[in-house]
Amino acid sequence: MTHARNTTARSFLRDVQGNISLIAALSLPVLVLSVGGGIDMSHAYSVRQELTNVVELSCSQSGREISYQRGKPENASRPASDFRSTANRISARRLSASGLGGTIRNTISGDVLTVTGSAESANSFAVVLGAETTPVGVVRTCSVARPDPSTTPGTLLFMESFESNHPVGLNRWAIYQNWNGWDTEGTRGIEINGLPELSAGTIRFGNFFAELDSWANSTMSRRMRLAAGEYEIRYWYISRVRNPDPAYAGALGCGSGAALEPYRACRNETNRIDLYVERSGNYTYAPANMVDSCVYTDQWVERRIRFRVASEAEYRISWKAAGQNESTGGLIDYIRICSRTCP
């Protein structure tokens, strides 16, 4: 009887061991592919950001060059489409310098240049499923209009793209007080972020952007001595929290008053960032000194704000989180401050 029980027990253990081995054998490929898929996706994000840089620079440089060429008297009657070879040459040079491979296609319709970039991200793990690469693509548009003779190009005085002078890695983030010459207010400071999924899957310029609500609202300010004259501020903005309602698709809640009203209800304006220009002696964030406000967009938009300085003085230019104080807010990138208009 004992012998029979021992035999049964050994048989049961063999069955259990066999089942565990079978489960492990079936589960391991799934586990490997899940982890490997994340690695492949992270690499694809990195390739897409490099491609974004190439396309962004190609578009802006080609747009400026074509506009310049069209402004010459001898080209007064030529349409913008005649200058597509100029864009092709610039794009080819940018793409070659990046080492990415892939292709860039330029089209011109009216006064708008469209640059379409595509590349392939090599997979390390998905190849077992027959997917050797993951395709990535980026599209940007730029104006190639003839220059307005009444507008004199200005001078770039300051630029911040959050790309350098910090140790933040790709797909990572960190918070800094008084970073890179910025004055910060609030318990946290500037959050430098490299997570594309927070900004609708793309980063407008380079690999990083800034958020001003990391557990608490904060403000970043730059002090500059400005002479009397005309000035322009340009910066890019996107909401971190986006509304899935189709009515919000493509919405632009920036500016003031009626432009903001339809979008204020999105999580108590959690995405709100206000822009102030204040003269020394009046650093109070008074409503009269607020020159722009953004509460909602579901894609990166460039804001262009002009202001006039009546007499030379020190000025403080500030981006201030002004929505719900709860760890998610608006995102900004590629800030420029220029005399007259930004070139």
C-alpha positions in Angstrom: 0.0 0.0 0.0 2.8 2.3 0.9 4.6 1.5 -2.3 1.5 2.4 -4.3 1.2 5.7 -2.5 4.8 6.5 -3.2 4.4 5.6 -6.8 1.4 7.8 -7.1 3.2 10.7 -5.4 6.2 10.4 -7.7 3.8 10.3 -10.7 2.0 13.4 -9.4 5.3 15.3 -8.9 6.4 14.4 -12.5 3.1 15.7 -13.8 3.4 19.0 -11.8 7.0 19.5 -12.9 6.0 18.8 -16.5 3.2 21.3 -16.3 5.4 23.9 -14.8 8.0 23.4 -17.5 5.3 23.6 -20.2 3.9 26.8 -18.7 7.4 28.3 -18.5 8.1 27.3 -22.0 4.9 28.9 -23.3 5.3 32.1 -21.1 8.9 32.9 -21.7 8.5 34.0 -25.4 5.6 36.2 -24.4 7.6 37.8 -21.6 10.7 38.3 -23.8 8.6 39.8 -26.6 6.8 42.2 -24.1 10.1 43.4 -22.6 11.7 43.5 -26.0 8.8 45.3 -27.5 9.3 48.1 -25.0 12.9 48.3 -25.9 12.1 48.4 -29.7 9.5 51.2 -29.0 11.9 53.2 -27.0 14.4 53.0 -29.8 11.7 54.0 -32.3 10.9 57.1 -30.2 14.6 58.1 -30.2 14.8 57.7 -34.0 11.7 59.7 -34.4 13.1 62.6 -32.3 16.3 62.6 -34.4 14.1 62.7 -37.5 12.0 65.5 -36.1 15.2 67.6 -35.6 16.2 67.0 -39.2 12.8 67.8 -40.6 12.3 70.9 -38.3 15.7 72.3 -39.3 15.2 71.5 -43.0 11.8 73.2 -43.0 12.9 76.4 -41.1 16.1 76.8 -43.1 14.5 76.1 -46.4 11.6 78.5 -45.6 14.0 81.3 -44.8 16.2 80.7 -47.9 13.3 80.4 -50.3 11.7 83.6 -48.9 15.0 85.4 -49.3 15.4 84.2 -52.9 11.8 85.2 -53.7 12.4 88.7 -52.3 15.0 89.4 -55.0 13.8 91.7 -57.8 14.8 89.2 -60.5 12.5 86.6 -58.9 9.4 88.8 -58.5 7.3 86.8 -61.0 8.5 83.3 -60.1 6.2 81.1 -58.0 7.4 79.4 -54.8 7.2 76.0 -56.4 10.2 77.0 -58.7 12.4 76.8 -55.6 11.7 73.2 -54.6 15.2 72.2 -55.6 16.5 74.6 -52.9 14.5 72.8 -50.2 15.7 69.4 -51.7 19.3 70.4 -51.4 19.0 71.7 -47.8 17.1 68.6 -46.7 19.6 66.2 -48.3 22.4 67.9 -46.5 20.6 67.8 -43.2 19.7 64.1 -43.6 23.2 63.1 -44.6 24.7 64.9 -41.6 22.3 63.1 -39.2 23.3 59.6 -40.4 19.7 58.4 -40.1 19.1 57.3 -43.6 15.5 57.4 -44.7 14.0 60.0 -47.0 12.8 63.5 -47.0 10.2 64.8 -49.5 9.5 68.5 -50.1 6.3 69.9 -51.7 5.3 73.5 -52.2 1.7 74.7 -52.6 1.1 78.4 -52.7 3.4 79.9 -50.0 3.6 76.8 -47.9 6.4 74.3 -47.9 5.6 70.8 -46.5 8.5 68.7 -45.5 7.8 65.0 -45.0 10.5 62.8 -43.4 10.5 59.0 -43.0 12.9 56.5 -41.6 13.1 53.0 -40.2 14.0 52.1 -36.7 15.8 48.7 -36.5 14.1 46.2 -34.1 16.0 43.9 -31.8 13.2 41.7 -30.7 10.2 42.1 -33.0 12.3 40.4 -35.8 11.1 37.1 -34.4 7.6 38.1 -35.6 8.9 39.1 -39.0 9.1 42.9 -38.2 12.7 43.8 -38.8 12.0 47.6 -38.6 9.5 50.1 -37.3 8.6 52.9 -39.7 8.6 56.5 -38.3 7.5 59.7 -39.9 7.4 63.4 -39.3 5.7 66.2 -41.2 6.3 70.0 -40.8 5.0 73.0 -42.7 6.8 76.4 -43.1 6.0 79.6 -44.9 8.0 80.5 -48.1 6.1 83.8 -48.6 8.0 86.7 -50.0 9.2 89.0 -47.2 7.1 91.9 -46.2 9.1 95.0 -47.1 7.6 96.9 -44.2 9.1 94.4 -41.7 12.8 94.5 -40.9 14.2 91.2 -39.6 15.4 91.6 -36.0 18.1 90.1 -33.8 17.8 87.0 -31.6 18.6 88.1 -28.1 17.9 84.9 -26.2 17.0 81.3 -26.9 16.1 78.3 -24.6 15.3 74.8 -25.9 16.0 72.9 -22.7 18.5 70.7 -24.5 21.7 71.3 -22.6 23.2 72.1 -19.2 21.4 69.3 -17.5 22.0 65.5 -17.0 18.4 64.4 -17.9 18.4 61.3 -20.1 16.1 60.4 -22.9 12.6 59.3 -21.7 13.5 60.7 -18.2 12.7 63.9 -16.3 14.1 66.0 -13.4 13.2 69.2 -11.5 15.6 72.1 -11.1 15.5 75.4 -9.1 17.1 78.5 -10.7 18.4 76.5 -13.6 20.6 77.8 -16.5 20.1 81.5 -15.6 16.3 81.2 -15.0 14.8 82.6 -11.8 12.2 80.1 -10.5 9.4 80.5 -8.0 7.3 77.8 -6.3 8.2 74.7 -4.3 9.5 72.8 -7.3 10.9 74.9 -10.2 11.4 73.8 -13.8 10.7 70.2 -14.7 12.8 69.3 -17.7 11.1 66.3 -19.4 12.0 64.0 -22.2 8.8 61.8 -22.3 7.2 62.2 -25.7 4.0 60.4 -24.5 3.2 63.5 -22.4 3.3 65.8 -25.4 1.1 63.9 -27.9 3.9 61.6 -28.9 6.3 64.2 -30.2 8.7 66.9 -28.9 8.7 70.0 -31.0 12.4 70.8 -30.8 15.1 68.4 -29.8 14.5 65.8 -27.0 13.3 67.8 -24.1 10.6 70.4 -23.0 9.6 72.1 -19.8 6.6 71.7 -17.5 5.8 74.2 -14.7 3.4 72.1 -12.6 5.4 69.2 -11.0 3.3 68.5 -7.9 2.8 72.3 -7.6 2.6 75.3 -9.8 5.8 77.2 -10.5 7.2 80.1 -12.5 10.3 80.6 -14.6 11.6 84.1 -15.3 14.3 85.7 -17.3 15.6 89.2 -16.5 16.9 91.3 -19.4 18.0 94.9 -20.0 16.1 96.1 -23.0 16.5 99.4 -24.9 13.6 101.3 -26.2 12.0 99.6 -29.3 9.9 96.8 -30.6 10.4 93.2 -29.4 8.9 89.7 -30.1 8.6 86.6 -27.9 8.1 83.2 -29.5 7.5 79.9 -27.8 5.8 76.6 -28.4 3.0 75.3 -26.2 0.9 72.1 -25.8 -1.4 70.8 -23.1 -0.2 67.8 -21.2 -3.8 66.8 -20.3 -5.9 66.4 -23.5 -9.6 66.0 -23.8 -10.7 62.9 -25.8 -13.9 64.6 -26.8 -13.8 65.0 -30.7 -15.0 68.6 -30.2 -11.6 69.4 -28.8 -9.6 68.0 -31.7 -7.4 70.8 -33.1 -8.7 73.3 -30.6 -6.6 76.4 -29.8 -7.3 77.9 -26.4 -4.6 80.7 -26.4 -4.8 84.4 -26.2 -7.3 86.1 -23.9 -11.0 86.4 -23.1 -13.3 84.7 -25.6 -10.4 82.7 -27.1 -9.9 80.9 -23.7 -13.5 80.6 -22.5 -14.5 77.3 -24.2 -11.5 75.4 -22.8 -11.4 76.7 -19.2 -13.4 73.7 -17.9 -10.6 71.2 -18.8 -9.6 70.0 -15.3 -9.9 73.6 -13.9 -7.4 75.0 -16.4 -4.8 72.4 -15.4 -2.8 73.2 -18.5 -2.8 77.0 -18.1 0.4 79.0 -18.5 0.4 82.8 -18.5 3.2 85.0 -20.0 4.2 88.3 -18.3 6.4 91.2 -19.4 7.2 93.5 -16.5 9.4 96.5 -16.0 11.8 96.7 -13.1 10.0 98.0 -10.0 6.7 96.4 -11.0 7.4 92.7 -10.6 3.9 91.8 -9.3 2.3 89.6 -12.0 -0.3 92.3 -12.4 -3.1 91.4 -15.0 -2.1 94.5 -17.0 1.3 93.0 -17.6 0.1 89.6 -18.9 0.7 89.5 -22.6 -0.4 85.9 -23.4 -2.2 82.9 -21.9 -2.7 79.3 -23.1 -5.1 76.9 -21.5 -5.5 74.2 -24.1 -4.2 72.8 -27.4 -3.9 69.1 -28.4 -0.8 69.7 -30.6 2.3 71.9 -30.4 1.5 75.5 -31.5 3.9 78.4 -31.7 2.9 81.6 -29.9 4.2 85.0 -31.3 3.9 87.9 -28.9 5.0 91.4 -29.7 5.5 94.2 -27.2 7.0 97.7 -27.1 9.6 99.1 -24.6 9.2 102.8 -24.1 12.5 103.5 -22.4 15.6 101.4 -21.5 15.2 99.4 -18.3 15.5 95.9 -16.8 12.5 93.7 -17.7 11.4 90.4 -16.3 9.8 88.0 -18.8 7.9 85.1 -17.0 6.1 81.9 -17.8 3.8 81.2 -14.9 1.7 78.0 -14.3 -1.7 79.4 -13.4 -4.1 76.4 -13.5 -5.1 73.7 -11.1 -2.2 73.1 -8.7 -2.0 69.3 -9.0 1.1 68.0 -10.8 0.0 68.2 -14.4 0.2 71.3 -16.5 1.1 73.0 -19.7 4.3 72.2 -21.6 6.6 74.7 -23.3 9.6 74.5 -25.6 11.9 76.5 -27.9 11.7 80.0 -26.3 13.1 82.9 -28.3 13.2 86.6 -27.4 14.2 89.0 -30.2 14.5 92.7 -31.1 11.8 93.7 -33.7 10.8 90.2 -35.1 12.6 86.9 -34.6 14.6 86.0 -37.7 
